[in-house]
Amino acid sequence: MPAQPRVSARLAWNFAYRFCSAARNPRKTGVASCVVFLSSVFLLFFAARAAAADGGPANQANTPSADAHSTAAPSPDDAKQPTNAGSDDAKADAEKKDAPSPDPKPACAQGESPRTPPPATEPGQMYFELRYTVDNTDIQGNRDRSFLHPGINHTAEFSFFTSEPMGDQHRLEILGVGRYTNNPQVDPQRNSLQRAYVRLQGPSFEVNVGDALINFSRLSFNQNVKGLTVSKKLLPRLKVIGTVGFFIDRWASLYRNYTYFLPFDPSMVVIANPDSPGKPYSRFVAGTRVEQQFGRANWLALNWSHGKDLQQSLPGATLACIDPGTGLISIEPLNPGCAFPNAPPGEIEIPGFRRPFPEAVNNDVLSADANLEYAPWRFGIRGEFAYSWTSGGMPPMGANSTNFACAPVSPIVGADVLDSRCFSGQAGDWAGRLEAHERIKRLTLRTDYLRFEPNFFSANARQIRDLQDFTVRGEYELTRNISLVGSWRRSNDNLNGQRNFTNVVRAPEGRLVLRDLPFNRRMSLEMGYRERNLDTPGNPGPLDVQKRSTRIPFLSLIVPMHAGTFSFDYEHRHEMNAVTPQLATDTDRFAVGFRAHYTWDRWEFSPTGRFEIERLDKSTPLNAALAPTDVTLLFPADFFSAFDTNRTIQAGFSLDTPQYFRIEGSYKEFNGLALSPLQASAKLNPQVPFLYFNQGFRRPSWRGAVTYKIRNDENRTVTAFYVRTNNFFPTGDPTVPDLRSFRETVIGGSIVLRFRK
């Protein structure tokens, strides 16, 4: 029996070698598929070794059940959260913690197999919620600068959730959230479906129709979709997940044409329409994940992800043309533009209304990821290798923004333009990540490495093209109360070496953490120092060269005080600029906060407060008509220190009475003082040295609310609220009228009714 993992690994390797040798497409399958497949088998061999080391009769009782990685049904309070159709909870925990996974579930009782969980004992539940809000909004001053919608606004939301057992081992869940509103600040649609899904769960499968959070891996698939997701356990530790659907901004994008979301009216002068903002592409997505688990917290998985933007969901790149004689406006394709056939003579383009829509992607990604934990060494390693194929290519000679719908130049030097509207070829490239952590007595080490090649692209996952990032972090417990933490990070681009310079970012950091001190067991003190350095080695041009360094000492103190907590933060940022020394600045930030919760009999009172101030010391020319980078200035003879200040004041309270009422109040103010030249006066008399005025702002706001609990029930409430916000923007010159300030007043109420079964 001990030799069985080695024999299985040898047979798998021989099969993988024959598979790669018989590949029909040497450009795709023969290179990328073989690399992914062979690397997966290589990791499978080590996983089998780890499973054999942890295996044996003594460890079988500690093996988790087949449902250890399945997603639990959400509670009614969490029903609005998106479902996780990804790998499992164990993998999510491994992403968050360095230590090995917690103790597994106990062994199955006699008569139960690992594939058949015990009968469902959770009772059925049903949840309704109706939330209605009405307000009257009044705006005074410059109404165009406000984001609020004046007048009477209505918003109603209805939520429904049910989770009922079907037999002994199946469960059906249904969630739906709908909304009506005439307030475009809340939603540009009057009637909309916010979230909906139907989910059927069984002992070894799960089917989800509607909203789902797909979480295959970091490089392949990690986003919300609307469609069909199926998860099936073929064996107790072999799991297959598949999904197909759409990635869109809202449900209405599935059944409404793009003209419904058009941000301007082509029949009139082209103006922005805040009631109907533009929509992004509707993207068809599909993907599959096959995951094999080993031991307690180990897995090996293969992923496939596909994403294709539907070009018919948005119009082509266009521009607006106007006939000077008649004033007629027409929307024409980007090529030939205003010179289209039968165009009136002299028709010209309207500046600022060209609409080259974002690039459309057609992308496929194959990846293999693994997680290996070796508990005796307290060591773990995670990694992933991915290869992508994306529609793209190099623009033809002479391409520019006036005759070519796609980008005429790639944002990355030497890389392809990834846009399926103009290219039918495929651009392929790879990416990888590796993470390792280990704990040696009092020392915890962690390292991360990421590399995204210039042409690697994953439409359904978060990633950045042309990036290499390396981080190492360590924490050492000097004593029970003192810890020392240090980290170092380096990032750079220009991985293909096609550009004549490279952006390099280095970020060292160290901190000392003191907690559970003898004179105050609940107090914690943290102090440290960090840097952020940017350099451009190579031969950068005058506009590209950068050499900056920001040095940041900081301190944070938290002092619990009976029923409250006091906090204090301080940070100093000294930014040096070796290319332009006059742009160097010094910033001091202070923050003081207090939070408490007091209880008297059945009264509950929770006050909060925070004051934060940030003071920026910058170099300003004595002559306000000149820029700080003007070559005629002598530094520091022609400069003086100017201080810009930002303040944040927040205070509030919540009072719960013994019965029926809750009272809330808050005050917030954001204000800033900015010493800036008044250009109009500076041009009149450039010889006058000081022509600087306050160009800052002041935004105080008040909010009060009273909530009545119907029959003293938290699930049935009526709330009345009042909000007042002032937005003051001083001109700096008393002779100049204030055309920017405005005031907002909102008076309204809401009712919430919840019903549970």
Phi, psi and omega in degrees: 000323180298335182275355185296318178299323180292319179296318179296320179294321180294318178296319179296320180295319178297320178295319179296322181293319178293322179300316181290326180291330182266013180297135183273328183253097184292341183283325183248296185295318186292335181257296187291312184297321180293320179297314180295315185291315180293320177295326178293318178294325178297315176294325178299324179297314179290326177295321177295322177296318179294321178294323178293325179291325180271350185282187180113162182301329184290336184257355184292330180289341179266002180285128181293160180288175183294337181266016182297333182256002181282158181270129181285155178290136181288153175284165180302326180291335179258015186294335182280351179284147180293147179285154180254101179265018183275208191297293184179173177286328180297322178291322178297320178294323180294331178288336187264334187236151176274330184287159177299164183295155181292178183301138182284178178291154178293163182296155181293148177290163182296137181093354178251134178269158179299333183277341184247103179289163177298157182304147180294128180249350181290127181288164178288156181214151180220144188217128174238146173213131175240124181232121182233132181228135175228139179213157176243116185252128179238130182238128179239148182095219181280093185292337182290342181271357182267145176270352183278163180253113184291155179103194181270125183241139179239140175217126179230133179233139177234127180238140179221133177216135176219142177220107186235137175288144176239099186079207183267339189228010181234154181216138180245129178238140177224131178227136176213134179228117179243159183215142169236136176200148171251015181255108181294343175293329179277312182200136179289349178256145176287309180244125185212152172260116185277314182203143180198141172199157172233127186230133176241124182244142177225184182299327185227014181211164174209132179237127181232126177242119181123215181292137177204146174263111181267123183227078178283298180201171185291333185257353186246303187210122181198079180192169178277138178226165174238112183173213183248129178230129182233133176235132184219133173266107179287323176226170181306330182237013177244121188232139179235132178234135177224146180216148175210136182172214184226145170252109186221167182281329181203161182299327183296338179293345177283330186235008176240142178287158182298336180296337178293331182257015183296127185279004176208165182257109183297339182279351181236184174299135186292113180227157177287143180239097184294342180286338182223078179291158180294154179251153175280180175298145166275124186249126173278129183231152176204155180188161180216143175225131175243120187234129175246126181261148178225142174058216186273318186215037181244146176206160172225131187218150173244138184231145171227133182226135179229135176217128181224119176288132179276107186295333179287349179283348176225152177288166177287172179297129185225171171218163182256130180243147180228140175268112183301331182286313184258343183078010181286134180251135178227149178256120186236158176299158182298326178235116015267006177077221184288352177265031182292158181302144180064020178285142176299145180295139178085006179292137185234161179279142176274116182296143174090359183238020173288137185236074171279099186299156181304155183300142176269136184251149171222104198224140173229141181226132170246135180212158173229127178232153184213154174223126181233126177238130177241098188300319181302327179266356187053046186236139177216150180217136177230145180201163178205140174236133184224149175227137185237151171235124184226138177296125182180180180174190179262133179298151179290164178297137179086003179289136175213180186291347181267345183228005184222123185291326180275173180296127180288341180224135178291142177294345179243123182299129179085354180261167180276159170274118185266092183209118182282353179287331186242351185227139176254347178285174182242133175251121183247149177194173187235165176211157180205159176215149180214129179229140179217146177215149180205145177240122179241101183054250183267001183255130176242125181242144177213138178223145180225139177223131179229143176213122177241114180292160187301327182258008176282135180212136177230107186292333185255016179217163180273123177194163181235132178289146173060065181212136171232128186222131180227132181224137172230135185222138179222146177225128181235127179272100179296312174221185178295335185251352187232130178231144178242124184239134178219148179210157177215134183226140178223132179226147176205160176244204180056050182289335178272354178068017182277344179263154185276005174206165182229135173274120182239127178243128177238136185219087172278153181205142175215144181211151177243126184246124177243128181212162179052051184285154185298322183277347176203102186293339185260353183277148175226140181228132181227128179223149183188188183211138177217158179229154172226110185243133178236128180222155180232075178294154184118218180233066181288155176283175181300329181273348183257339185292131178217140175208093184234151178216129178242119181254128192227098165277147184211162180210140179222131183230132177234122183234105173292139182226094180054250182269002182236174179224128178253137181227147179219134179228140175221140180211135176240129180243113178252105183259122179250139179236108183285337181279314179233089186301331183291350176270003177293143182222161173229132183230133174243131180235126177240141178216132178232131181222156178214137178216137183209165176215114183247147180226126174233116184054253178244014176267140178231128183229126184233098176268150175221151178200146179206135176232129182225135179226138179231124186241120184253124177256114183233162178265126183237136179297146175296327178266112184294341182282349183254147177281156180299337182263011181296136185289343181278351182276142176257121182262130004261014187297325184262019183232158171222160182280127176241141185243119172260138186229134173240135180234145175230123179237124179225132178211142180195171178207159174223125182239117176256119179278167180301329181213144163076322192240146169227131183241132181228146177208149180206153176224131179227141177215131174238122179221153181216143175245119182233120179274107184227152179286141173271098192299326182297314180288326181296326180286333179290321183217080184292349182279342179286124189291318187251107174227053181250142181224163177287117178248031183273208184205168175210124185228083173275147179213147179234147175215133176225143182212142176234126182246131177250126179268114181294123183056030180057037181249124180295341182272357179224105186226153173233129185234136171243136185221158178222130181228131177227127181229128175251138180233101184252131179232096183295143180280339183086345181229117182297342180275350181262126180292149179275109181249006184250334186288152177203162181230142182235133177229126181233123176236128183193190180203165180214155177228137181232126178234120178240139179230130180237147178236000000 
